[in-house]
């Protein structure tokens, strides 16, 4: 059991000064008047902020890249980097390379990170179609493999398989039904590239079928202005859109555009695309530059919004915890501080530096010092 005293709680709503009891990896109580129990570990959080742990819905836990040859494959992520970035829950997925990298390897890495205290889910599939899977069936992967909650596919990208509308419709239906059967989110994470079609195929399918809009979850929608405008239209129909934290000021501008267009900000999430590659190509498709994305960019974006743009802590924070948990249908297990939720918590100091990371009730970092070690 663990006690946290005198913390300013953002749940992510501002709850003021509260005490929190944790037992069995869950939050047992949140109140202003909880007594101190002798013999139980207690953290005095006076002067600190307590929030839910951050959730990254788009992270290449086995590494991304490879578009410039084998030597450009990014390495796998380590638990320590996730902890330093305030991430207590992540969703691992593949990228361009669904050939030398496999869903089997992805799930194995997820299990390894879980053993180190992080909550990890996965997407089957990769950029291409038919989808890379473990069981030779997207539906069976989702239904029978604990960590897998949906599928990934690339659209409107020169590296995609350029699926037809019928193929996309069929895949979305499969993912939807598999999610229903397994009581999982059953979502289709859609990597969006720079091609002119953007989200149009998805919008057409929504017009033609009764597939719920929550099945389609586009990411990288801040890639270019035209795509962002399409994403705003998609969100106005009730969909969730995901912003990639690739530039703090650029992300802020995208968020302000979304706000100004009247989109409910509960439908907006942030993700890092961490440990994946970013790349630039010339007009003939030749690779000009490639690099690896950081995994702490959600945390940095929240700090930027609060300290540089005067956003409230609760508005900025929701983009990286509650909204994500709801989109992944993990709420209220994840993304909130309330009785019965997982004890995934962050303590921040008054300057918004991360002080303590607690995942499923276990302290992984305290006073800025990592308490867990990598195996190698």
Residue pairs with C-beta under 8 A, 6 or more apart in sequence:
1 21
1 22
1 23
1 28
1 37
1 40
1 41
2 21
2 22
2 23
2 40
2 41
2 42
2 43
2 343
2 358
2 361
2 363
3 19
3 20
3 21
3 22
3 34
3 36
3 37
3 40
3 41
3 42
3 43
4 19
4 20
4 22
4 42
4 43
4 45
4 50
4 345
4 347
5 19
5 34
5 36
5 42
5 43
5 44
5 45
5 46
6 17
6 19
6 44
6 45
6 46
7 17
7 18
7 19
7 20
7 45
7 48
7 49
7 50
7 347
8 16
8 17
8 18
8 45
8 48
8 49
8 50
9 15
9 16
9 17
9 18
9 20
9 30
9 49
9 50
9 51
9 337
10 49
10 50
10 51
10 313
10 314
10 317
10 337
11 30
11 51
11 52
11 336
11 337
11 338
12 51
12 52
12 313
12 314
12 317
12 318
12 321
12 322
12 335
12 336
13 314
14 312
14 313
14 314
15 30
15 337
16 32
17 32
18 30
18 31
18 32
18 50
19 29
19 30
19 31
19 32
19 33
19 34
20 27
20 29
20 30
20 34
20 50
20 337
20 345
21 27
21 28
21 29
21 30
21 34
22 28
22 343
22 345
22 358
22 361
23 361
24 361
25 342
25 343
25 360
25 361
25 362
26 340
26 341
26 342
26 343
26 361
27 337
27 338
27 339
27 340
27 341
27 342
27 343
28 339
29 339
30 337
30 338
30 339
36 42
43 347
43 356
43 366
45 347
47 349
47 350
48 347
48 348
48 349
48 350
48 355
49 313
49 347
49 348
49 349
49 350
49 352
50 337
50 345
50 346
50 347
50 348
51 313
51 317
51 321
51 337
51 345
51 346
51 348
52 317
52 321
52 322
52 334
52 335
52 336
52 337
52 341
52 344
52 345
52 346
53 86
53 87
53 88
53 89
53 321
53 334
53 344
53 345
53 346
53 357
53 358
53 359
54 85
54 86
54 87
54 88
54 89
54 298
54 299
54 302
54 320
54 321
54 346
55 87
55 88
55 89
55 90
55 91
55 320
55 321
55 324
55 325
55 328
55 330
55 334
55 335
56 82
56 85
56 87
56 89
56 90
56 91
56 271
56 272
56 274
56 295
56 298
56 320
56 324
57 90
57 91
57 189
57 219
57 242
57 269
57 271
57 324
57 327
57 328
58 91
58 93
58 189
58 219
58 242
58 244
58 271
58 272
58 273
58 274
59 77
59 87
59 90
59 91
59 92
59 93
59 271
59 272
59 273
59 274
59 275
59 276
59 295
60 74
60 77
60 92
60 93
60 94
60 95
60 273
60 274
60 275
60 276
61 76
61 77
61 90
61 92
61 106
61 109
61 110
61 113
61 120
61 275
62 76
62 77
62 92
62 94
62 101
62 105
62 106
62 109
63 73
63 74
63 75
63 76
63 77
63 101
63 275
63 276
64 73
64 74
64 94
64 95
64 96
64 97
64 273
64 275
64 276
64 277
64 292
64 293
65 72
65 73
65 74
65 95
65 96
65 97
65 276
65 277
65 279
65 290
65 292
66 72
66 73
66 74
66 96
66 97
66 100
66 101
66 277
67 96
67 159
67 277
67 279
67 287
67 290
68 279
68 287
68 290
70 100
72 277
72 290
73 97
73 100
73 101
74 275
74 276
74 277
74 292
75 275
76 109
76 275
77 113
77 274
77 275
77 295
78 374
79 113
79 116
79 117
79 118
79 372
79 374
80 370
80 372
80 373
80 374
81 295
81 296
82 90
82 113
82 118
82 295
83 118
83 357
83 359
83 364
83 365
83 370
83 372
84 296
84 354
84 365
84 370
85 272
85 274
85 294
85 295
85 296
85 297
85 298
85 299
86 296
86 298
86 299
86 346
86 354
86 357
87 118
87 295
87 296
87 298
87 299
88 118
88 119
88 344
88 345
88 346
88 357
88 358
88 359
88 360
89 118
89 119
89 120
89 121
89 325
89 330
89 334
89 344
90 113
90 118
90 119
90 120
90 121
91 120
91 121
91 122
91 123
91 149
91 189
91 328
92 106
92 109
92 110
92 113
92 120
92 121
92 122
92 123
92 147
93 106
93 122
93 123
93 125
93 126
93 152
93 189
94 101
94 103
94 106
94 123
94 125
94 126
94 127
94 132
94 152
95 126
95 127
95 191
95 276
95 277
96 126
96 127
96 154
96 159
96 277
97 126
98 125
98 126
98 127
98 128
98 132
101 126
102 132
102 134
103 122
103 124
103 125
103 132
103 133
103 134
103 141
103 148
104 134
106 122
107 122
107 134
107 145
107 147
107 148
110 120
110 121
110 122
110 147
111 120
111 147
113 120
114 120
116 372
116 374
117 359
117 360
117 362
117 364
117 372
118 359
119 334
119 342
119 344
119 359
119 360
120 147
121 147
121 148
121 149
121 328
121 330
122 145
122 147
122 148
122 149
123 148
123 149
123 150
123 151
123 152
123 189
124 131
124 132
124 133
124 134
124 138
124 141
124 142
124 145
124 148
124 150
124 151
124 152
125 131
125 132
125 133
125 138
125 151
125 152
125 153
126 132
126 152
126 154
127 152
127 153
127 154
127 157
127 159
127 160
127 161
127 191
128 153
128 154
128 160
128 161
129 153
129 160
129 161
129 163
129 167
129 171
131 138
131 151
131 152
131 153
131 171
133 140
133 141
134 141
134 145
135 141
135 144
135 145
138 151
138 171
138 174
138 175
138 178
139 174
139 175
139 177
139 178
139 181
140 178
141 148
141 151
141 178
142 148
142 149
142 150
142 151
142 175
142 178
142 179
142 182
142 184
142 186
143 178
143 181
143 182
144 182
148 184
149 179
149 184
149 185
149 186
149 187
149 328
149 329
150 175
150 179
150 184
150 185
150 186
150 187
150 188
150 189
150 217
151 171
151 174
151 175
151 187
151 188
151 189
152 188
152 189
152 190
152 191
153 160
153 163
153 168
153 171
153 188
153 189
153 190
153 191
154 160
154 161
154 190
154 191
154 193
155 163
155 168
155 190
155 191
155 192
155 193
155 197
155 199
155 201
155 202
155 218
156 192
156 193
156 194
156 195
156 196
156 197
156 198
156 199
156 227
157 191
157 192
157 193
157 194
157 195
158 193
158 195
158 281
158 285
159 193
160 191
160 193
163 171
165 201
165 204
165 205
168 201
168 202
168 205
169 205
169 208
169 209
169 211
171 188
172 188
172 205
172 211
172 215
172 216
173 211
175 186
175 187
175 188
175 215
176 186
176 211
176 212
176 215
177 186
178 184
178 186
179 185
179 186
179 187
179 215
180 186
184 329
185 327
185 328
185 329
185 330
186 215
187 214
187 215
187 216
187 217
187 327
187 328
188 215
188 216
188 217
189 217
189 219
190 199
190 202
190 216
190 217
190 218
190 219
191 219
191 220
192 198
192 199
192 218
192 219
192 220
192 221
192 223
192 227
193 220
193 223
194 223
194 224
194 227
196 226
198 226
198 227
198 230
199 218
199 221
199 227
199 230
199 231
199 234
200 230
202 216
202 218
202 234
203 230
203 233
203 234
205 211
205 216
206 213
206 216
206 237
213 234
213 237
213 238
213 239
214 238
214 239
214 240
214 327
216 234
216 239
217 239
217 240
217 242
217 327
218 231
218 234
218 239
218 241
218 242
219 242
219 244
219 271
219 273
220 227
220 242
220 244
220 273
221 227
221 228
221 230
221 231
221 241
221 242
221 243
221 254
222 228
222 243
222 244
222 246
222 250
222 251
222 254
223 244
228 254
228 257
228 258
231 241
232 241
232 257
232 258
232 261
232 263
234 241
235 241
235 258
235 263
235 264
235 267
235 268
236 261
236 262
236 263
238 267
239 267
240 267
240 268
240 269
240 323
240 327
241 258
241 267
241 268
241 269
242 268
242 269
242 270
242 271
242 327
243 251
243 254
243 255
243 268
243 269
243 270
243 271
243 319
244 251
244 271
244 272
244 273
245 251
245 270
245 271
245 272
245 273
245 297
245 298
245 300
245 301
246 273
246 278
246 293
246 297
248 300
248 301
248 304
248 308
249 304
251 270
251 301
252 304
252 305
252 309
255 265
255 268
255 305
255 319
258 265
258 268
259 265
265 315
265 318
265 319
265 323
266 318
266 322
266 323
266 326
267 323
268 319
268 323
269 319
269 320
269 323
269 324
269 327
270 298
270 301
270 302
270 319
270 320
270 324
271 298
271 324
272 293
272 294
272 295
272 296
272 297
272 298
273 293
274 293
274 294
274 295
274 296
274 297
275 292
275 293
275 295
276 292
276 293
277 290
277 291
277 292
277 293
278 290
278 291
278 292
278 293
279 287
279 288
279 289
279 290
279 291
280 287
280 288
280 289
280 290
281 287
281 288
282 288
294 300
298 319
298 320
299 320
299 354
301 316
301 319
301 320
302 316
302 317
302 319
302 320
302 352
303 352
305 311
305 315
305 316
306 312
306 313
306 316
306 352
307 352
321 334
321 335
321 336
322 331
322 335
322 336
323 335
324 335
325 331
325 332
325 333
325 334
325 335
325 336
326 335
328 334
332 338
332 340
332 341
333 341
333 342
334 341
334 342
334 344
335 341
337 345
342 360
343 358
343 359
343 360
343 361
344 358
344 359
344 360
345 356
345 357
345 358
346 354
346 356
346 357
346 358
347 354
347 355
347 356
347 357
347 358
348 354
348 355
349 355
353 368
354 365
354 368
355 366
355 367
355 368
356 363
356 365
356 366
356 367
357 363
357 364
357 365
358 364
363 371
364 370
364 371
364 372
365 371
365 372
